[in-house]
Amino acid sequence: MHKISIYLLLLFLSLLIAHKSYAQSENLSLTTLMGSNQILVIGESYGQSESVDFVSKAATNYISEAKCLKVGLEIPSDQQAVLNRAMRGQVSMSDVEIDNVIDHDSYREMLVNFSEQIIAGKCLSIYAINPPSSTPVTKDAWMEQEVVKIIDDKPIVLLVENKHAVKDFNIPEDSSNKLLAQRLRSRSFGVASVLQHWKSGNCATKNVSFYDTTTDKKSAIYVKESIGEISAAMPEKVSMVSDGVMVWSCESIKVKEVDTEVGNVENRKLIVEVSKYDLVQRDQEVLKKIRGGIKHEYPVVGMNEDEALKALGEPNEIEKSGDFQQWIYQCSDDDGFDYDCYILKFKEGSLVKFDDL
């Protein structure tokens, strides 16, 4: 490639990388996801801040148009009384007990936002639909009964683990193993189901793409990934599992090579993909995530090396390549074999990317 081509390509890349990415698709709203249905079941993977951030913002946008909304969350239903008081600002949100696997900083921030909307007079109600830990019941059956109690003429959004959002499956109608969305559909309620999947890697800002299961072939791949083990019994039509899947990923930039001296780019084959490994601005939101990462022993983009050591301990191996330093952590499987489970990439002492293997 000629020097002028290389210069222009690098200049173009630098301009693109400097551009701030937008985390959420402007076309994704509760109205579009729900369609003509009364109930929208949104699946998630626990601990992902993007999931609750999306629900929090989407619900706020929905009720800002003078619409009413009910939101059901995987909070133990014996917490409903204290949840009601917290929503009215009468007690601290920390008084609401949430299972550790579900609870995280962004989840609490979503609850605080809901409380602010309710105190401001918006038509919003929040419901705890998870079975209490002391009650030995089938989880989906319990959640079904809790949701049925709150159904009236107002739309309902439920945020639950991905598998509970599966709307139909190879499970007999009379089976006690029926999933929440399937149970609600069997009662003839209009139910829309949307799953979520996170691609590997981590970054400060993630983009989301929506795949319609009736029109997008790639949706089958992401639906199978999102529901994990139970995908082995997946029906032939992926649209029977859910109506769509939201896929979160770090932004990458595809740039076509341009040779200005030749001037003809139609026959050029090279595509340069540049992952965004920018240093993260350690603002209050990032610092909060870092504190959570140290607490839960999980890496977070923006950590410095000392914070990564507090979260994960000493790496098994350190490699250096150019401006980057790579930390490799090993884990052992059930058979005693070691494998690489975390690969952290540092630039100038700051974690810019990691792979959770």
N, C-alpha and C positions, 0 to 999 in steps of 0.2 A: 504494500500500500504506500502511496506517495506521502511525503511529509505533510503536505497541506491537508490531505485526507485525515491523517492521524490527528493533526491539530484540531480540525473541526469536530472530529468525533469526540475527542477528550473534552472540548469546550461544551459540546452538546450534553455530554454525560454530566459534567459538573453542574450545568444549569438545571438538569432534571433532578439530580440528587438533592440539590438545594431546595427544591419545591416540597412543601409540606404535604404529606398524604392525608387524605380524608378517610376517616375510619368507617363510616357507614354509608351505604347506598341511599341516596335521597329518595329512591322509589320504594324503599321498604318501609311500610307503615302497618299499623294494626289493621287499618281498613283494607289494604290490599291483601294482607295475609289471611284475614278472616273471610273476605268475600261476603257471601250471603249467609254465612253460618253464624250461629249465636255464640258458639264456644270455640276459642282458639287455644290449642294445647301446644306450647312451645317446649321442645326438649332441650336439654343442656348437658354439658359435662361439668361436674361439680368443680368449683374453684376458679372458673374462667371469668375474669372481670368483664370481658366483652359481652357476655350473655346478659348479665344483670344490668349493665350499662345500657344495652339496647332496649331491654324491657322498660327500664326506668324512663328513658327519653321518649320511647314510642308511646308509652302510656301518658306521659305529660303532654305530648303533642296532641294526642287523641282527645283528652278531656279539655284542652285549651280551646277546642272548637265548641264548647258548651255541650259536650256529650257526656253521658254517664258510663262508668266502667266499674266492673268488679274484677279483682285480681286475687287468684288463689295461689298460695305459696307452700312449699314443703317445710312449714313450721308446725310443730306438734299442736294439734287442735286443743289441747288443754292449756295452751298459751293464748287462746283467743281473747280472754278478758284483759290480760295485761297488754296484749297487742293493741286492743282498742284504745286503752288508756295512753299507750305510747303514741299512737297515731294522733291523738288529740293534744299531745304535748304535756300530759299530766304526770307521766313518769319517764325516766330515761329509756332510750331505745336499747341500752345495754341490759335492761331488766328482762327483755324478751329472750327466752332460752331457745337456742337453735342448735340442732345437731352439729357437731364439729365438722363432719364431712361436708356439710352444706355451708356453714358459716365462714365468712371472710370479710375483709374490710369493704369491698365493693358491694357486697350483699347488704351490709348495714347502711351504706350510703344510699342505696336504692330505697330502703325503708325510711330513712330520714327524708328523702325527697318526697316520697308518698305522704309522709306526715305533713310536710310543708304545704302540699297541694290540698290536703283535707282541711288544715287549719285556715287556708286561704279561701275555703268555701267551695272548692271544686267537687263535682259529683263523682267521688271515688271511694270505693270500699275495699279493704284488704282482709283476706280470710286465711286462717291457718288450717290446712287440710291434711297434714301428715298425721298418722296415728301416733299417740303418745308412746314413748319407749317402754312403758310398763304394761302396754296392752298387746297381748299376743294375738294379732289378727293379720289377715292378708292385706298387705299395704294397698294394693290397687282397689280392693273391695271397700276398704275404709275411706279412701280418698273419693271414690265414687259416691258414697253416701253423703259425705261432707259437701261435695259439689252440688248434688241434687237438692240439698237443703237451701242453697242460695240462688237457685235458678228462678228467675222471674222474666220480666221483659227486657232486662238490661244485658248487654254483652258481657262475656266473661273471658278473661285470659288466665290460663294456668301455666305456671313455670315449674316444670318437673324434670326429673332425669330423662334422658332420651328414650329409654326403653318404655317408659310409662306413656309416652306420646305416640306410640305406634297405634295407628287407627284400626288396622285389621291384620290378621295373621292366621297362620295355620293352627289356630286354637279353637276347639269346639265352643259353640255359644254357651253350652251348659257347664263349661269347665271353670273351676275356681281359680285357674291361672290366667284368666282373661286380664288384659292390661287396661289401664284407666281409659284411654281414648276409645278403645274397643267397647268397653262397658257402656260408656256414654252414648256411643253410636247405636248400640243395641237397644237403647231406650228411645230411639228415634229422634234424638236431639241432633241439630245440625252441628257437626264437629269438623273443624279444620285442624290439620296436624302439620307442624313444621319442626324438623329436627335441626341440630347444629353439629358441625364437625370442624375441628381445628387441625390445620396442616402442621407438620412438625416445624420446629424452630420458634424463636421468640424475638420480638422487637417491640419498640415503644408504641408504635401505632399499627394496628391491623386493619386490613380491608375485609369487607364481606361481599361475597357473591351469592346470589340466590339461584338455585337450580329447581325448576319446575319438574316434578317427576313424570308428568304426562308428555313433556316435550323435550327435555334435556337428557340425552343418553348418559352423560357423566353422572347424573344424579344417582344412578344405581350404585356406583362406586362409593360415593360419599355417604349414602344411606347405610350401606353395609358397614362402612367404617364407624359410623356414629352409633350403631346399635350392637356392635361387637359380636359376642358369642351367639346371641339369638338369631343372627343373620343366617345361620346354617339352615334355619327352617323358613327362610324368607320365601314368600310366594313368587310366582313367575313375574307378575306385574309389580314393579316397585311402587306404583301409584297406590297400591293397596296398603302399603306400609305407611306412607305419609304423602301429603300434598306437595311438599317441597323440602329442601334442605339448604340451610345457610352455611356457607363454608368460609371460615376465617383464615387469613394467611397474611404473612408479611409481604409488603409491596416489593415487586421487582420491576425493572424497567427493561423493555426490549427495544434495542436500537438497531436499525438497518445501517450497514456500512455504505458510505457514500464516497465515491471517488470523483472529486470535482473536475479533475482534468479530463477524464473520460466523459463524464456527464450522463452516462447511461446506467441507471441503477436497476433496471428490470431483470437483468440476468445475474445480479449479485446474489450469492447464497448465504453469506455470513450473517448470522444474527448474534449480537452481543447482549447477553443478559447480565445485568449488574444488580446484585442484591444490595439493599440499603443497609450498610453497616455504619451509619452515622453515630457519633457519640451522643448519648442521651443527655438532655438538659435535666439536671437533678432538681426538679421543682418539688413542691409539697406532695403532689400526687405520686410521683415516682418514688420519693422517699418513703411514703406510706407503703407502697408495694414492696420496697426493699425490706422494710421492717417485717412485713408479713412473710417474705421469703426466708428471712433468717429464722423466724419463729417456726415455720413449717418445713425448714430444711430443704428449700427449693430455690434454684437460681432465678434471678430477675435481671433483665436487661437494665443497665445503669449502675449495677453494683460495682464497687471497686474491689480490688483483690482481697483486702482484709475482710470485707463483708461476705465475699464468696467463701472464704475460708471458714467464717463463722457458720455459714449455712450448710456447707458440704464437707468441711474438713480438708485435709491435704489431698491433692490429686494424686493418682497413681503414676501419671506421666505428664511431663510438660514439654511441648514442642514449640519451636520458634520458626516463623516463616515471614520474612519481610517485616512489615510494621505490626504483625499480629503475633500474639502468643496464645497457644492452645493448651487448655487443661483437659486431660482425659481422666474420667472416673470410671472405675470398674465395679460391677456388682456380680453376685453369684446367683445362678438359677437354682431350682429345687434339686437338680442333680449334682450340684457342686461345681458346675462349670462357670468360669469367669467370662464376662462379656463387657464391652464398653456400654455404659448406661447413660452417661452425661458427657458431652463434649462442649466445653466453654471456650469462646473465642474473645480474647481481650485486645483492645487497641488503646495505646497510651494509658494502660492501667485500668481501663473501664470495660466492663462486659458489654459487647455490642451484639452478640448472637450466641445462642446455645441450642444444641440438639438434645432432646429428651428421647433416648432410644429404648 
